[in-house]
Amino acid sequence: MLWAAALGALLIVGCSDSAPSGPDATTDACACLDAPYRVDAADGPIAPDGGDGPAGDGPMGDSAPPAPKTLRLTAVGGDGHDYVGCFAANASGVAVLASSATSARTVAGTTITPAGTSDAYVVRLDASGAVSWVVQVGGAGVERIGACAVDAAGNVYLGGQHDSGLSVGGQSATSQGFLDGFALKLNATDGSVAWLKALGEAKSDRVGGLALDSSGDVIVSGVMRIGIVVDGVTISATGGNNYVLRLDAASGARKAHGTFGKGLVEPLHVSTGASGAIAVGGFFGGVATFGTKSYTAAGIYDLYVAKLDTSLQLSWHAVGTGDGTHNAITTAITSSGRVVACGGYTMKLGWGSKSLTQGTPLREAFIVGFDSSGAASWLTKVPGGGNSYNTCDALAPTASGDRVITGGSFTGGLTAFGSTQLDEGDGPYLAAVDAQTGNYLWAFNNRSGSTASNSINGVALTTSGNAIVGGSFASTLMVGTKRVTATAAEETQMYLLETELP
């Protein structure tokens, strides 16, 4: 499912259904926008004592904003299943989608023939949605791209992993262990390689997140087992099994590095703020140490958020813990510098004094906001109904404002925003949340004509105030008056959507 939403807010994107999205999920769907419902600002999050927030007035369809207008919807992919590994776009609307191919296919006129089990490939689209170029990132084994960014000039930055060597644009990286990470820059004009940075060692390494900071540097976070060597400097795993790098965007040269956690501390996402601050979100298992504090995961995995300063030193950390499995998280830094995170959980989840308990859905989505010291200011969820599977998959801060927009999908019952419930059905939703208080400001529902789902990978906002969304769909996807169809029935392709916001 897909959706996008309001200006003056941090945009949060997610999807869900009766099963998780991704390669093992059923993704045959046709989604359309419907009239929104509104929730007043009294509908609140988890109260300070952990109870329910104050009640609101309920849906107010007459005062709801109009359904957003779809500006463009583009299908991207070939003859096979093309799931999105990462999506990013700059403020001008230039976007990148990355995927993997296990068999030969033609993507926008470019033939991708895997050299090994699976090759990654990258598609750059200009501001009109037209494909600029397609570049294959291959090797003898499996290559994956899971993090990407686009700078103001339209250059593309990528982070991922390989297991048997890597080759792209005449440059290569050799395999040093079971898995090796890499960072890569492709030039805007033709997709040629500007630089390729090998991030490997004798065991397993991978890149978990990549972002551009306010100075234009590339921030990369990953995991290592022994230590990696970058530009002749050894980053030892004795200081933590994660790492964060600051790379020069022009040359790829290392400018600084650091670690912020010890133990099985896996970074999943990196975001940056206007002041140069960095937020890293991820999960940990067993015993993990942040600074001088150690934690033992209550479930299989627990979550964390770490805020770093411009010198890549730990400013504060927060841990989300509880029974169940919690291994998905996305972060963002608002224009005021507030860190917000969202993801999914099962059974129970607590961030400091705030806690949530899972209801009837198979998995629920959470949103949490932190104060300047890293304490959870508020924590709220979108519980859904029946056997729904709720996720929150992306956050996009606006240039001003201190709010968040949360979105996702639900099936099999009503979804509550505070005391307000949206219509039953398989429908993506959007809800605005005040990032300072966690209070719901409004919500609306996108009704679907199908019982299956599409997936969302990310969202970005343009200077004109539109949202650009990237994800995957199967068979047919319709948003507003725009419609795209996959190359063959039941196949999964990527899409790029630009929509106005209410």
C-alpha positions as CSV (number, residue, x, y, z in Angstrom):
1,M,0.0,0.0,0.0
2,L,1.1,3.6,-0.4
3,W,0.4,7.0,0.8
4,A,1.9,10.4,1.4
5,A,1.0,13.4,3.5
6,A,1.3,16.9,4.9
7,L,3.6,19.8,4.8
8,G,5.0,21.4,8.0
9,A,5.6,18.0,9.3
10,L,8.0,15.0,9.4
11,L,6.6,12.5,6.9
12,I,6.5,8.9,8.1
13,V,5.8,6.1,5.7
14,G,4.8,2.5,6.3
15,C,2.8,-0.5,5.0
16,S,1.2,-3.6,6.3
17,D,-1.2,-6.4,5.6
18,S,-2.0,-9.9,6.7
19,A,1.6,-10.8,6.0
20,P,4.9,-8.8,5.9
21,S,5.8,-6.9,2.7
22,G,8.8,-8.1,0.8
23,P,9.9,-11.1,-1.2
24,D,7.9,-13.6,0.9
25,A,4.7,-11.6,0.9
26,T,1.7,-11.5,-1.4
27,T,1.9,-8.1,-3.2
28,D,-0.9,-8.3,-5.8
29,A,-2.9,-5.1,-5.3
30,C,-4.7,-2.1,-6.7
31,A,-4.8,0.9,-4.3
32,C,-6.7,4.1,-4.7
33,L,-7.1,7.3,-2.7
34,D,-10.3,8.0,-0.9
35,A,-11.7,10.9,1.2
36,P,-9.8,11.6,4.4
37,Y,-11.1,11.7,7.9
38,R,-9.9,14.2,10.5
39,V,-9.0,13.6,14.1
40,D,-8.8,16.6,16.5
41,A,-5.6,17.5,18.4
42,A,-7.0,16.1,21.7
43,D,-6.4,12.5,20.6
44,G,-3.2,11.7,22.4
45,P,-0.5,9.1,22.7
46,I,0.5,7.1,25.7
47,A,0.0,9.3,28.7
48,P,2.9,9.8,31.2
49,D,1.5,7.0,33.5
50,G,1.4,4.6,30.5
51,G,-2.3,4.7,30.2
52,D,-4.5,5.8,27.3
53,G,-4.3,9.4,26.0
54,P,-7.2,11.7,26.2
55,A,-10.3,11.1,24.1
56,G,-11.0,13.0,20.9
57,D,-14.1,13.9,19.0
58,G,-13.8,11.2,16.4
59,P,-13.9,11.4,12.6
60,M,-14.9,14.7,11.1
61,G,-15.2,14.0,7.4
62,D,-16.8,17.4,6.6
63,S,-13.7,19.3,7.8
64,A,-11.1,17.0,6.3
65,P,-8.6,18.2,3.7
66,P,-9.2,17.1,0.1
67,A,-7.5,13.9,-1.1
68,P,-4.1,14.7,-2.5
69,K,-3.5,15.0,-6.2
70,T,-1.3,12.4,-7.9
71,L,1.3,14.1,-10.1
72,R,3.1,11.1,-11.5
73,L,3.3,7.4,-11.1
74,T,6.1,5.4,-12.9
75,A,6.7,1.7,-13.0
76,V,10.3,0.6,-13.0
77,G,11.6,-3.0,-13.5
78,G,12.0,-5.9,-15.8
79,D,10.8,-9.4,-16.5
80,G,10.9,-10.8,-13.0
81,H,10.5,-9.7,-9.4
82,D,12.1,-6.3,-8.6
83,Y,11.8,-5.5,-4.9
84,V,13.2,-2.1,-3.7
85,G,16.4,-2.4,-1.8
86,C,16.5,1.4,-1.2
87,F,14.9,4.6,-2.4
88,A,16.0,8.2,-2.1
89,A,15.3,11.5,-3.8
90,N,16.6,15.1,-3.6
91,A,14.6,18.3,-3.1
92,S,14.4,18.8,-6.9
93,G,12.7,15.4,-7.4
94,V,15.7,13.4,-8.8
95,A,15.3,9.9,-7.5
96,V,17.1,6.6,-7.2
97,L,15.7,3.1,-6.8
98,A,17.9,0.0,-6.2
99,S,17.0,-3.6,-6.6
100,S,18.5,-7.0,-7.3
101,A,18.1,-9.4,-10.2
102,T,18.5,-13.2,-9.9
103,S,17.8,-13.7,-13.6
104,A,18.4,-11.7,-16.8
105,R,16.0,-8.9,-17.5
106,T,15.7,-5.6,-19.4
107,V,15.2,-2.5,-17.3
108,A,14.4,0.8,-19.2
109,G,16.3,-0.5,-22.2
110,T,19.3,-1.8,-20.3
111,T,19.9,-5.5,-20.1
112,I,20.9,-6.8,-16.6
113,T,22.5,-10.3,-16.7
114,P,23.6,-11.5,-13.3
115,A,27.2,-12.6,-13.1
116,G,26.5,-14.7,-10.0
117,T,23.5,-15.7,-7.9
118,S,22.1,-12.2,-7.7
119,D,23.4,-8.8,-9.0
120,A,22.2,-5.4,-7.7
121,Y,21.2,-2.7,-10.1
122,V,20.5,1.0,-9.7
123,V,17.9,3.2,-11.6
124,R,18.2,7.0,-11.6
125,L,15.1,9.0,-12.6
126,D,15.0,12.7,-13.3
127,A,12.5,15.2,-11.9
128,S,9.9,14.3,-14.5
129,G,10.1,10.6,-13.7
130,A,12.0,9.6,-16.8
131,V,14.8,7.1,-16.4
132,S,18.3,8.7,-16.8
133,W,20.4,5.6,-16.6
134,V,20.6,2.1,-15.2
135,V,23.8,0.7,-13.7
136,Q,24.6,-2.9,-12.8
137,V,26.5,-3.7,-9.6
138,G,27.6,-7.3,-9.9
139,G,29.9,-10.0,-8.8
140,A,30.3,-13.8,-8.6
141,G,28.0,-14.2,-5.7
142,V,25.2,-12.1,-4.1
143,E,25.2,-8.3,-4.1
144,R,22.7,-6.1,-2.2
145,I,22.2,-2.4,-2.0
146,G,20.3,-1.3,1.1
147,A,21.0,2.4,1.6
148,C,21.1,5.3,-0.8
149,A,21.1,9.1,-1.1
150,V,21.0,11.7,-3.9
151,D,22.7,15.1,-3.5
152,A,21.6,18.5,-4.9
153,A,23.5,17.9,-8.1
154,G,21.8,14.5,-8.7
155,N,24.8,12.4,-7.9
156,V,23.9,9.0,-6.3
157,Y,25.5,7.5,-3.2
158,L,25.0,3.8,-2.3
159,G,25.8,1.4,0.5
160,G,25.5,-2.4,0.5
161,Q,27.3,-5.7,0.8
162,H,28.7,-8.5,-1.4
163,D,30.1,-12.0,-0.7
164,S,32.3,-12.8,-3.6
165,G,33.8,-9.6,-4.9
166,L,32.2,-6.6,-6.6
167,S,32.5,-5.0,-10.0
168,V,30.9,-1.8,-11.3
169,G,31.8,0.6,-14.0
170,G,35.3,-0.8,-14.5
171,Q,36.1,-0.6,-10.8
172,S,36.2,-3.6,-8.4
173,A,36.5,-4.6,-4.8
174,T,37.8,-8.0,-3.7
175,S,36.1,-10.2,-1.1
176,Q,37.9,-10.3,2.2
177,G,35.5,-12.4,4.3
178,F,32.0,-14.0,4.3
179,L,30.3,-10.6,3.7
180,D,31.9,-7.3,2.9
181,G,30.4,-3.8,2.9
182,F,30.9,-1.1,0.4
183,A,30.1,2.5,-0.3
184,L,29.8,3.9,-3.9
185,K,29.2,7.2,-5.7
186,L,27.8,7.3,-9.2
187,N,28.0,10.5,-11.3
188,A,24.7,12.2,-12.1
189,T,25.3,12.6,-15.9
190,D,25.9,9.0,-16.9
191,G,26.1,6.7,-13.8
192,S,29.9,6.3,-14.2
193,V,31.8,5.5,-11.0
194,A,33.2,8.5,-9.1
195,W,34.5,6.3,-6.3
196,L,34.1,2.9,-4.7
197,K,35.0,2.3,-1.1
198,A,35.6,-1.2,0.1
199,L,34.6,-1.8,3.8
200,G,35.5,-5.4,4.6
201,E,37.5,-7.7,6.8
202,A,38.1,-11.4,7.3
203,K,34.6,-12.1,8.7
204,S,31.2,-10.5,8.1
205,D,30.7,-6.8,7.5
206,R,27.8,-4.8,6.0
207,V,26.6,-1.2,5.6
208,G,23.4,-0.6,7.5
209,G,22.7,3.1,6.7
210,L,23.9,6.0,4.6
211,A,23.0,9.7,4.5
212,L,24.3,13.1,3.4
213,D,24.8,15.6,6.2
214,S,24.3,19.4,6.1
215,S,27.9,20.0,5.0
216,G,27.6,17.6,2.1
217,D,29.6,14.8,3.6
218,V,28.6,11.1,3.3
219,I,27.7,9.4,6.6
220,V,28.0,5.6,6.6
221,S,27.1,3.3,9.4
222,G,27.8,-0.4,9.4
223,V,28.7,-3.5,11.4
224,M,32.0,-5.3,11.6
225,R,33.3,-8.4,13.5
226,I,37.1,-7.9,13.8
227,G,37.8,-4.4,12.3
228,I,38.0,-2.7,9.0
229,V,40.8,-0.7,7.3
230,V,39.7,2.5,5.6
231,D,42.3,4.6,3.8
232,G,45.1,2.9,5.8
233,V,43.4,3.5,9.2
234,T,42.3,0.5,11.2
235,I,38.9,0.8,12.9
236,S,39.0,-1.9,15.5
237,A,35.9,-3.9,16.7
238,T,37.3,-3.8,20.2
239,G,35.7,-0.4,20.5
240,G,32.4,-1.7,19.4
241,N,31.2,-4.0,16.6
242,N,29.5,-1.1,14.8
243,Y,31.1,1.9,13.0
244,V,30.2,5.2,11.6
245,L,32.3,7.0,8.9
246,R,32.4,10.5,7.5
247,L,33.5,10.4,3.9
248,D,34.3,13.3,1.6
249,A,31.6,13.4,-1.0
250,A,33.9,14.4,-3.9
251,S,36.7,11.8,-3.3
252,G,35.3,9.2,-0.9
253,A,38.3,9.8,1.4
254,R,37.8,9.1,5.1
255,K,37.5,12.3,7.1
256,A,36.5,10.8,10.5
257,H,35.3,7.6,12.1
258,G,33.9,6.4,15.4
259,T,32.0,3.6,17.1
260,F,29.1,3.9,19.6
261,G,28.1,0.5,20.8
262,K,29.7,-2.8,21.9
263,G,28.2,-6.3,21.4
264,L,25.8,-7.4,18.7
265,V,24.8,-3.8,17.9
266,E,23.5,-3.7,14.3
267,P,22.8,-0.3,12.6
268,L,19.8,-0.2,10.3
269,H,19.2,3.4,9.5
270,V,21.0,6.8,9.5
271,S,19.5,10.2,9.4
272,T,21.1,13.7,9.7
273,G,19.9,17.1,10.9
274,A,20.5,20.7,9.9
275,S,22.9,21.3,12.8
276,G,25.1,18.3,11.7
277,A,23.7,15.9,14.3
278,I,23.4,12.2,13.3
279,A,20.8,9.7,14.5
280,V,21.4,5.9,14.0
281,G,18.7,3.3,14.7
282,G,19.1,-0.4,14.9
283,F,18.8,-3.5,16.9
284,F,20.9,-5.5,19.4
285,G,20.8,-9.1,20.7
286,G,22.3,-10.5,23.9
287,V,24.3,-7.9,25.9
288,A,25.0,-4.5,24.4
289,T,26.9,-1.5,25.9
290,F,26.4,2.1,25.0
291,G,28.8,4.4,26.7
292,T,29.0,3.1,30.3
293,K,25.6,1.4,30.3
294,S,24.9,-2.2,29.4
295,Y,21.7,-3.9,28.4
296,T,20.5,-7.4,28.0
297,A,17.9,-7.9,25.3
298,A,14.6,-9.0,26.8
299,G,13.4,-10.5,23.5
300,I,15.2,-12.0,20.6
301,Y,16.2,-8.5,19.5
302,D,15.7,-5.1,21.1
303,L,15.9,-1.7,19.5
304,Y,18.2,1.3,20.0
305,V,18.6,4.9,18.9
306,A,21.9,6.7,19.2
307,K,22.4,10.4,18.6
308,L,26.0,11.4,17.6
309,D,27.6,14.8,17.4
310,T,29.5,16.2,14.4
311,S,32.7,14.5,15.6
312,L,30.8,11.1,15.5
313,Q,30.9,10.9,19.3
314,L,27.9,9.5,21.2
315,S,25.7,12.3,22.6
316,W,22.9,10.1,24.0
317,H,21.3,6.7,23.5
318,A,17.9,5.2,24.1
319,V,16.8,1.5,24.2
320,G,13.5,0.0,23.2
321,T,13.1,-3.3,25.0
322,G,10.5,-5.9,25.8
323,D,9.2,-9.4,25.2
324,G,8.9,-10.3,21.5
325,T,10.9,-9.4,18.4
326,H,11.8,-5.8,17.6
327,N,14.2,-5.5,14.7
328,A,12.9,-2.8,12.4
329,I,13.5,0.9,13.0
330,T,13.8,4.2,11.1
331,T,15.0,7.5,12.4
332,A,14.7,11.2,11.5
333,I,15.7,14.6,12.9
334,T,13.2,17.3,12.7
335,S,13.9,21.0,11.9
336,S,14.1,21.8,15.6
337,G,16.6,19.0,16.2
338,R,14.2,16.5,17.8
339,V,14.8,12.8,17.1
340,V,11.8,10.7,16.2
341,A,11.9,7.0,15.4
342,C,9.3,4.5,14.2
343,G,9.2,0.8,13.5
344,G,7.4,-2.4,14.5
345,Y,7.1,-4.6,17.6
346,T,5.4,-7.7,18.9
347,M,4.1,-8.4,22.5
348,K,5.6,-5.6,24.5
349,L,7.9,-2.6,23.9
350,G,9.2,0.0,26.3
351,W,11.3,3.1,25.8
352,G,12.3,4.3,29.2
353,S,9.1,5.0,31.2
354,K,6.8,4.7,28.2
355,S,5.5,1.3,27.1
356,L,3.2,-0.4,24.7
357,T,1.4,-3.8,24.7
358,Q,0.5,-5.5,21.5
359,G,-3.2,-5.9,20.7
360,T,-4.9,-8.3,18.3
361,P,-2.7,-7.6,15.1
362,L,0.2,-9.9,14.3
363,R,2.5,-6.9,14.5
364,E,2.0,-3.3,15.5
365,A,3.7,-0.1,14.5
366,F,5.1,2.4,17.0
367,I,6.3,6.0,16.9
368,V,8.5,7.5,19.7
369,G,9.8,11.1,20.2
370,F,12.9,11.9,22.3
371,D,13.9,15.0,24.2
372,S,17.3,16.7,24.0
373,S,18.8,14.2,26.6
374,G,17.5,11.1,24.8
375,A,14.6,10.4,27.2
376,A,11.4,9.2,25.5
377,S,8.9,12.2,25.6
378,W,6.0,10.2,24.2
379,L,5.3,6.8,22.6
380,T,2.2,5.9,20.6
381,K,1.1,3.2,18.2
382,V,-1.3,2.4,15.4
383,P,-2.9,-0.9,16.6
384,G,-5.0,-1.9,13.7
385,G,-7.4,-4.8,13.9
386,G,-7.8,-8.5,13.2
387,N,-4.7,-10.2,11.8
388,S,-3.1,-7.1,10.4
389,Y,0.6,-6.6,10.1
390,N,1.5,-3.0,10.7
391,T,4.8,-1.4,9.9
392,C,6.4,2.1,9.8
393,D,9.1,2.2,7.1
394,A,10.2,5.7,6.4
395,L,10.5,9.2,7.8
396,A,11.0,12.5,6.0
397,P,11.4,15.8,7.9
398,T,10.1,19.0,6.3
399,A,12.1,22.2,6.2
400,S,10.1,23.7,9.1
401,G,7.7,22.5,11.7
402,D,7.9,20.0,14.5
403,R,5.3,17.4,13.6
404,V,5.3,13.9,12.3
405,I,3.1,12.2,9.8
406,T,2.6,8.5,10.3
407,G,1.2,6.2,7.7
408,G,0.7,2.5,7.0
409,S,-2.0,-0.1,6.3
410,F,-4.4,-2.3,8.2
411,T,-6.8,-5.1,7.5
412,G,-9.6,-7.0,9.3
413,G,-11.0,-4.3,11.5
414,L,-11.0,-0.7,12.6
415,T,-7.8,1.2,13.3
416,A,-7.8,3.6,16.2
417,F,-6.0,6.9,16.4
418,G,-6.5,7.8,20.0
419,S,-10.2,7.2,20.5
420,T,-10.9,7.8,16.8
421,Q,-11.3,4.9,14.5
422,L,-11.0,4.8,10.7
423,D,-13.1,2.6,8.4
424,E,-12.6,-1.1,8.3
425,G,-10.8,-2.5,5.3
426,D,-7.4,-3.0,3.7
427,G,-6.5,0.7,3.6
428,P,-3.4,2.8,4.0
429,Y,-3.7,5.7,6.4
430,L,-2.0,8.9,7.2
431,A,-2.0,10.6,10.6
432,A,-0.3,13.8,11.8
433,V,1.4,13.7,15.2
434,D,2.9,16.7,17.1
435,A,6.6,15.7,17.5
436,Q,6.7,17.7,20.8
437,T,3.7,16.1,22.5
438,G,2.8,13.0,20.5
439,N,-0.8,14.2,20.1
440,Y,-2.7,13.2,17.0
441,L,-3.7,16.2,14.9
442,W,-5.5,14.5,12.0
443,A,-5.9,11.2,10.2
444,F,-7.3,9.9,7.0
445,N,-7.8,6.5,5.3
446,N,-7.0,5.4,1.8
447,R,-9.5,2.6,1.0
448,S,-8.2,-0.2,-1.3
449,G,-10.1,-2.4,-3.7
450,S,-7.9,-5.4,-3.0
451,T,-7.0,-7.7,-0.2
452,A,-3.3,-7.7,-0.9
453,S,-0.7,-5.0,-0.4
454,N,2.0,-3.0,-2.1
455,S,5.2,-2.0,-0.2
456,I,6.8,1.3,0.6
457,N,10.5,1.7,1.0
458,G,10.9,5.5,1.5
459,V,9.7,9.0,1.0
460,A,11.2,12.4,0.3
461,L,9.9,15.9,0.1
462,T,10.6,18.4,-2.7
463,T,11.1,22.1,-2.5
464,S,7.6,22.6,-4.0
465,G,6.1,20.7,-1.0
466,N,5.3,17.4,-2.8
467,A,6.0,13.9,-1.6
468,I,8.0,11.4,-3.6
469,V,7.4,7.8,-2.6
470,G,9.3,4.7,-3.8
471,G,8.3,1.1,-3.3
472,S,7.2,-2.1,-5.0
473,F,3.9,-3.3,-6.4
474,A,2.5,-6.4,-8.2
475,S,0.2,-6.7,-11.2
476,T,-1.6,-3.3,-11.1
477,L,-1.2,-0.2,-9.0
478,M,-3.6,2.8,-9.1
479,V,-3.2,6.0,-7.2
480,G,-5.8,8.7,-7.8
481,T,-6.2,8.8,-11.6
482,K,-2.8,7.3,-12.3
483,R,-2.4,3.6,-13.1
484,V,0.6,1.4,-13.8
485,T,0.8,-2.3,-14.7
486,A,3.6,-4.8,-14.2
487,T,5.4,-6.2,-17.2
488,A,3.7,-9.6,-16.6
489,A,0.9,-10.8,-14.3
490,E,2.0,-11.6,-10.7
491,E,5.4,-10.0,-11.2
492,T,6.6,-7.4,-8.8
493,Q,8.1,-4.1,-10.0
494,M,9.3,-0.9,-8.4
495,Y,7.3,2.3,-8.6
496,L,8.0,6.0,-8.1
497,L,5.1,8.2,-7.0
498,E,4.9,12.0,-6.7
499,T,1.9,13.4,-5.0
500,E,0.7,16.7,-3.7
501,L,0.1,16.9,0.1
502,P,-3.1,18.0,1.8
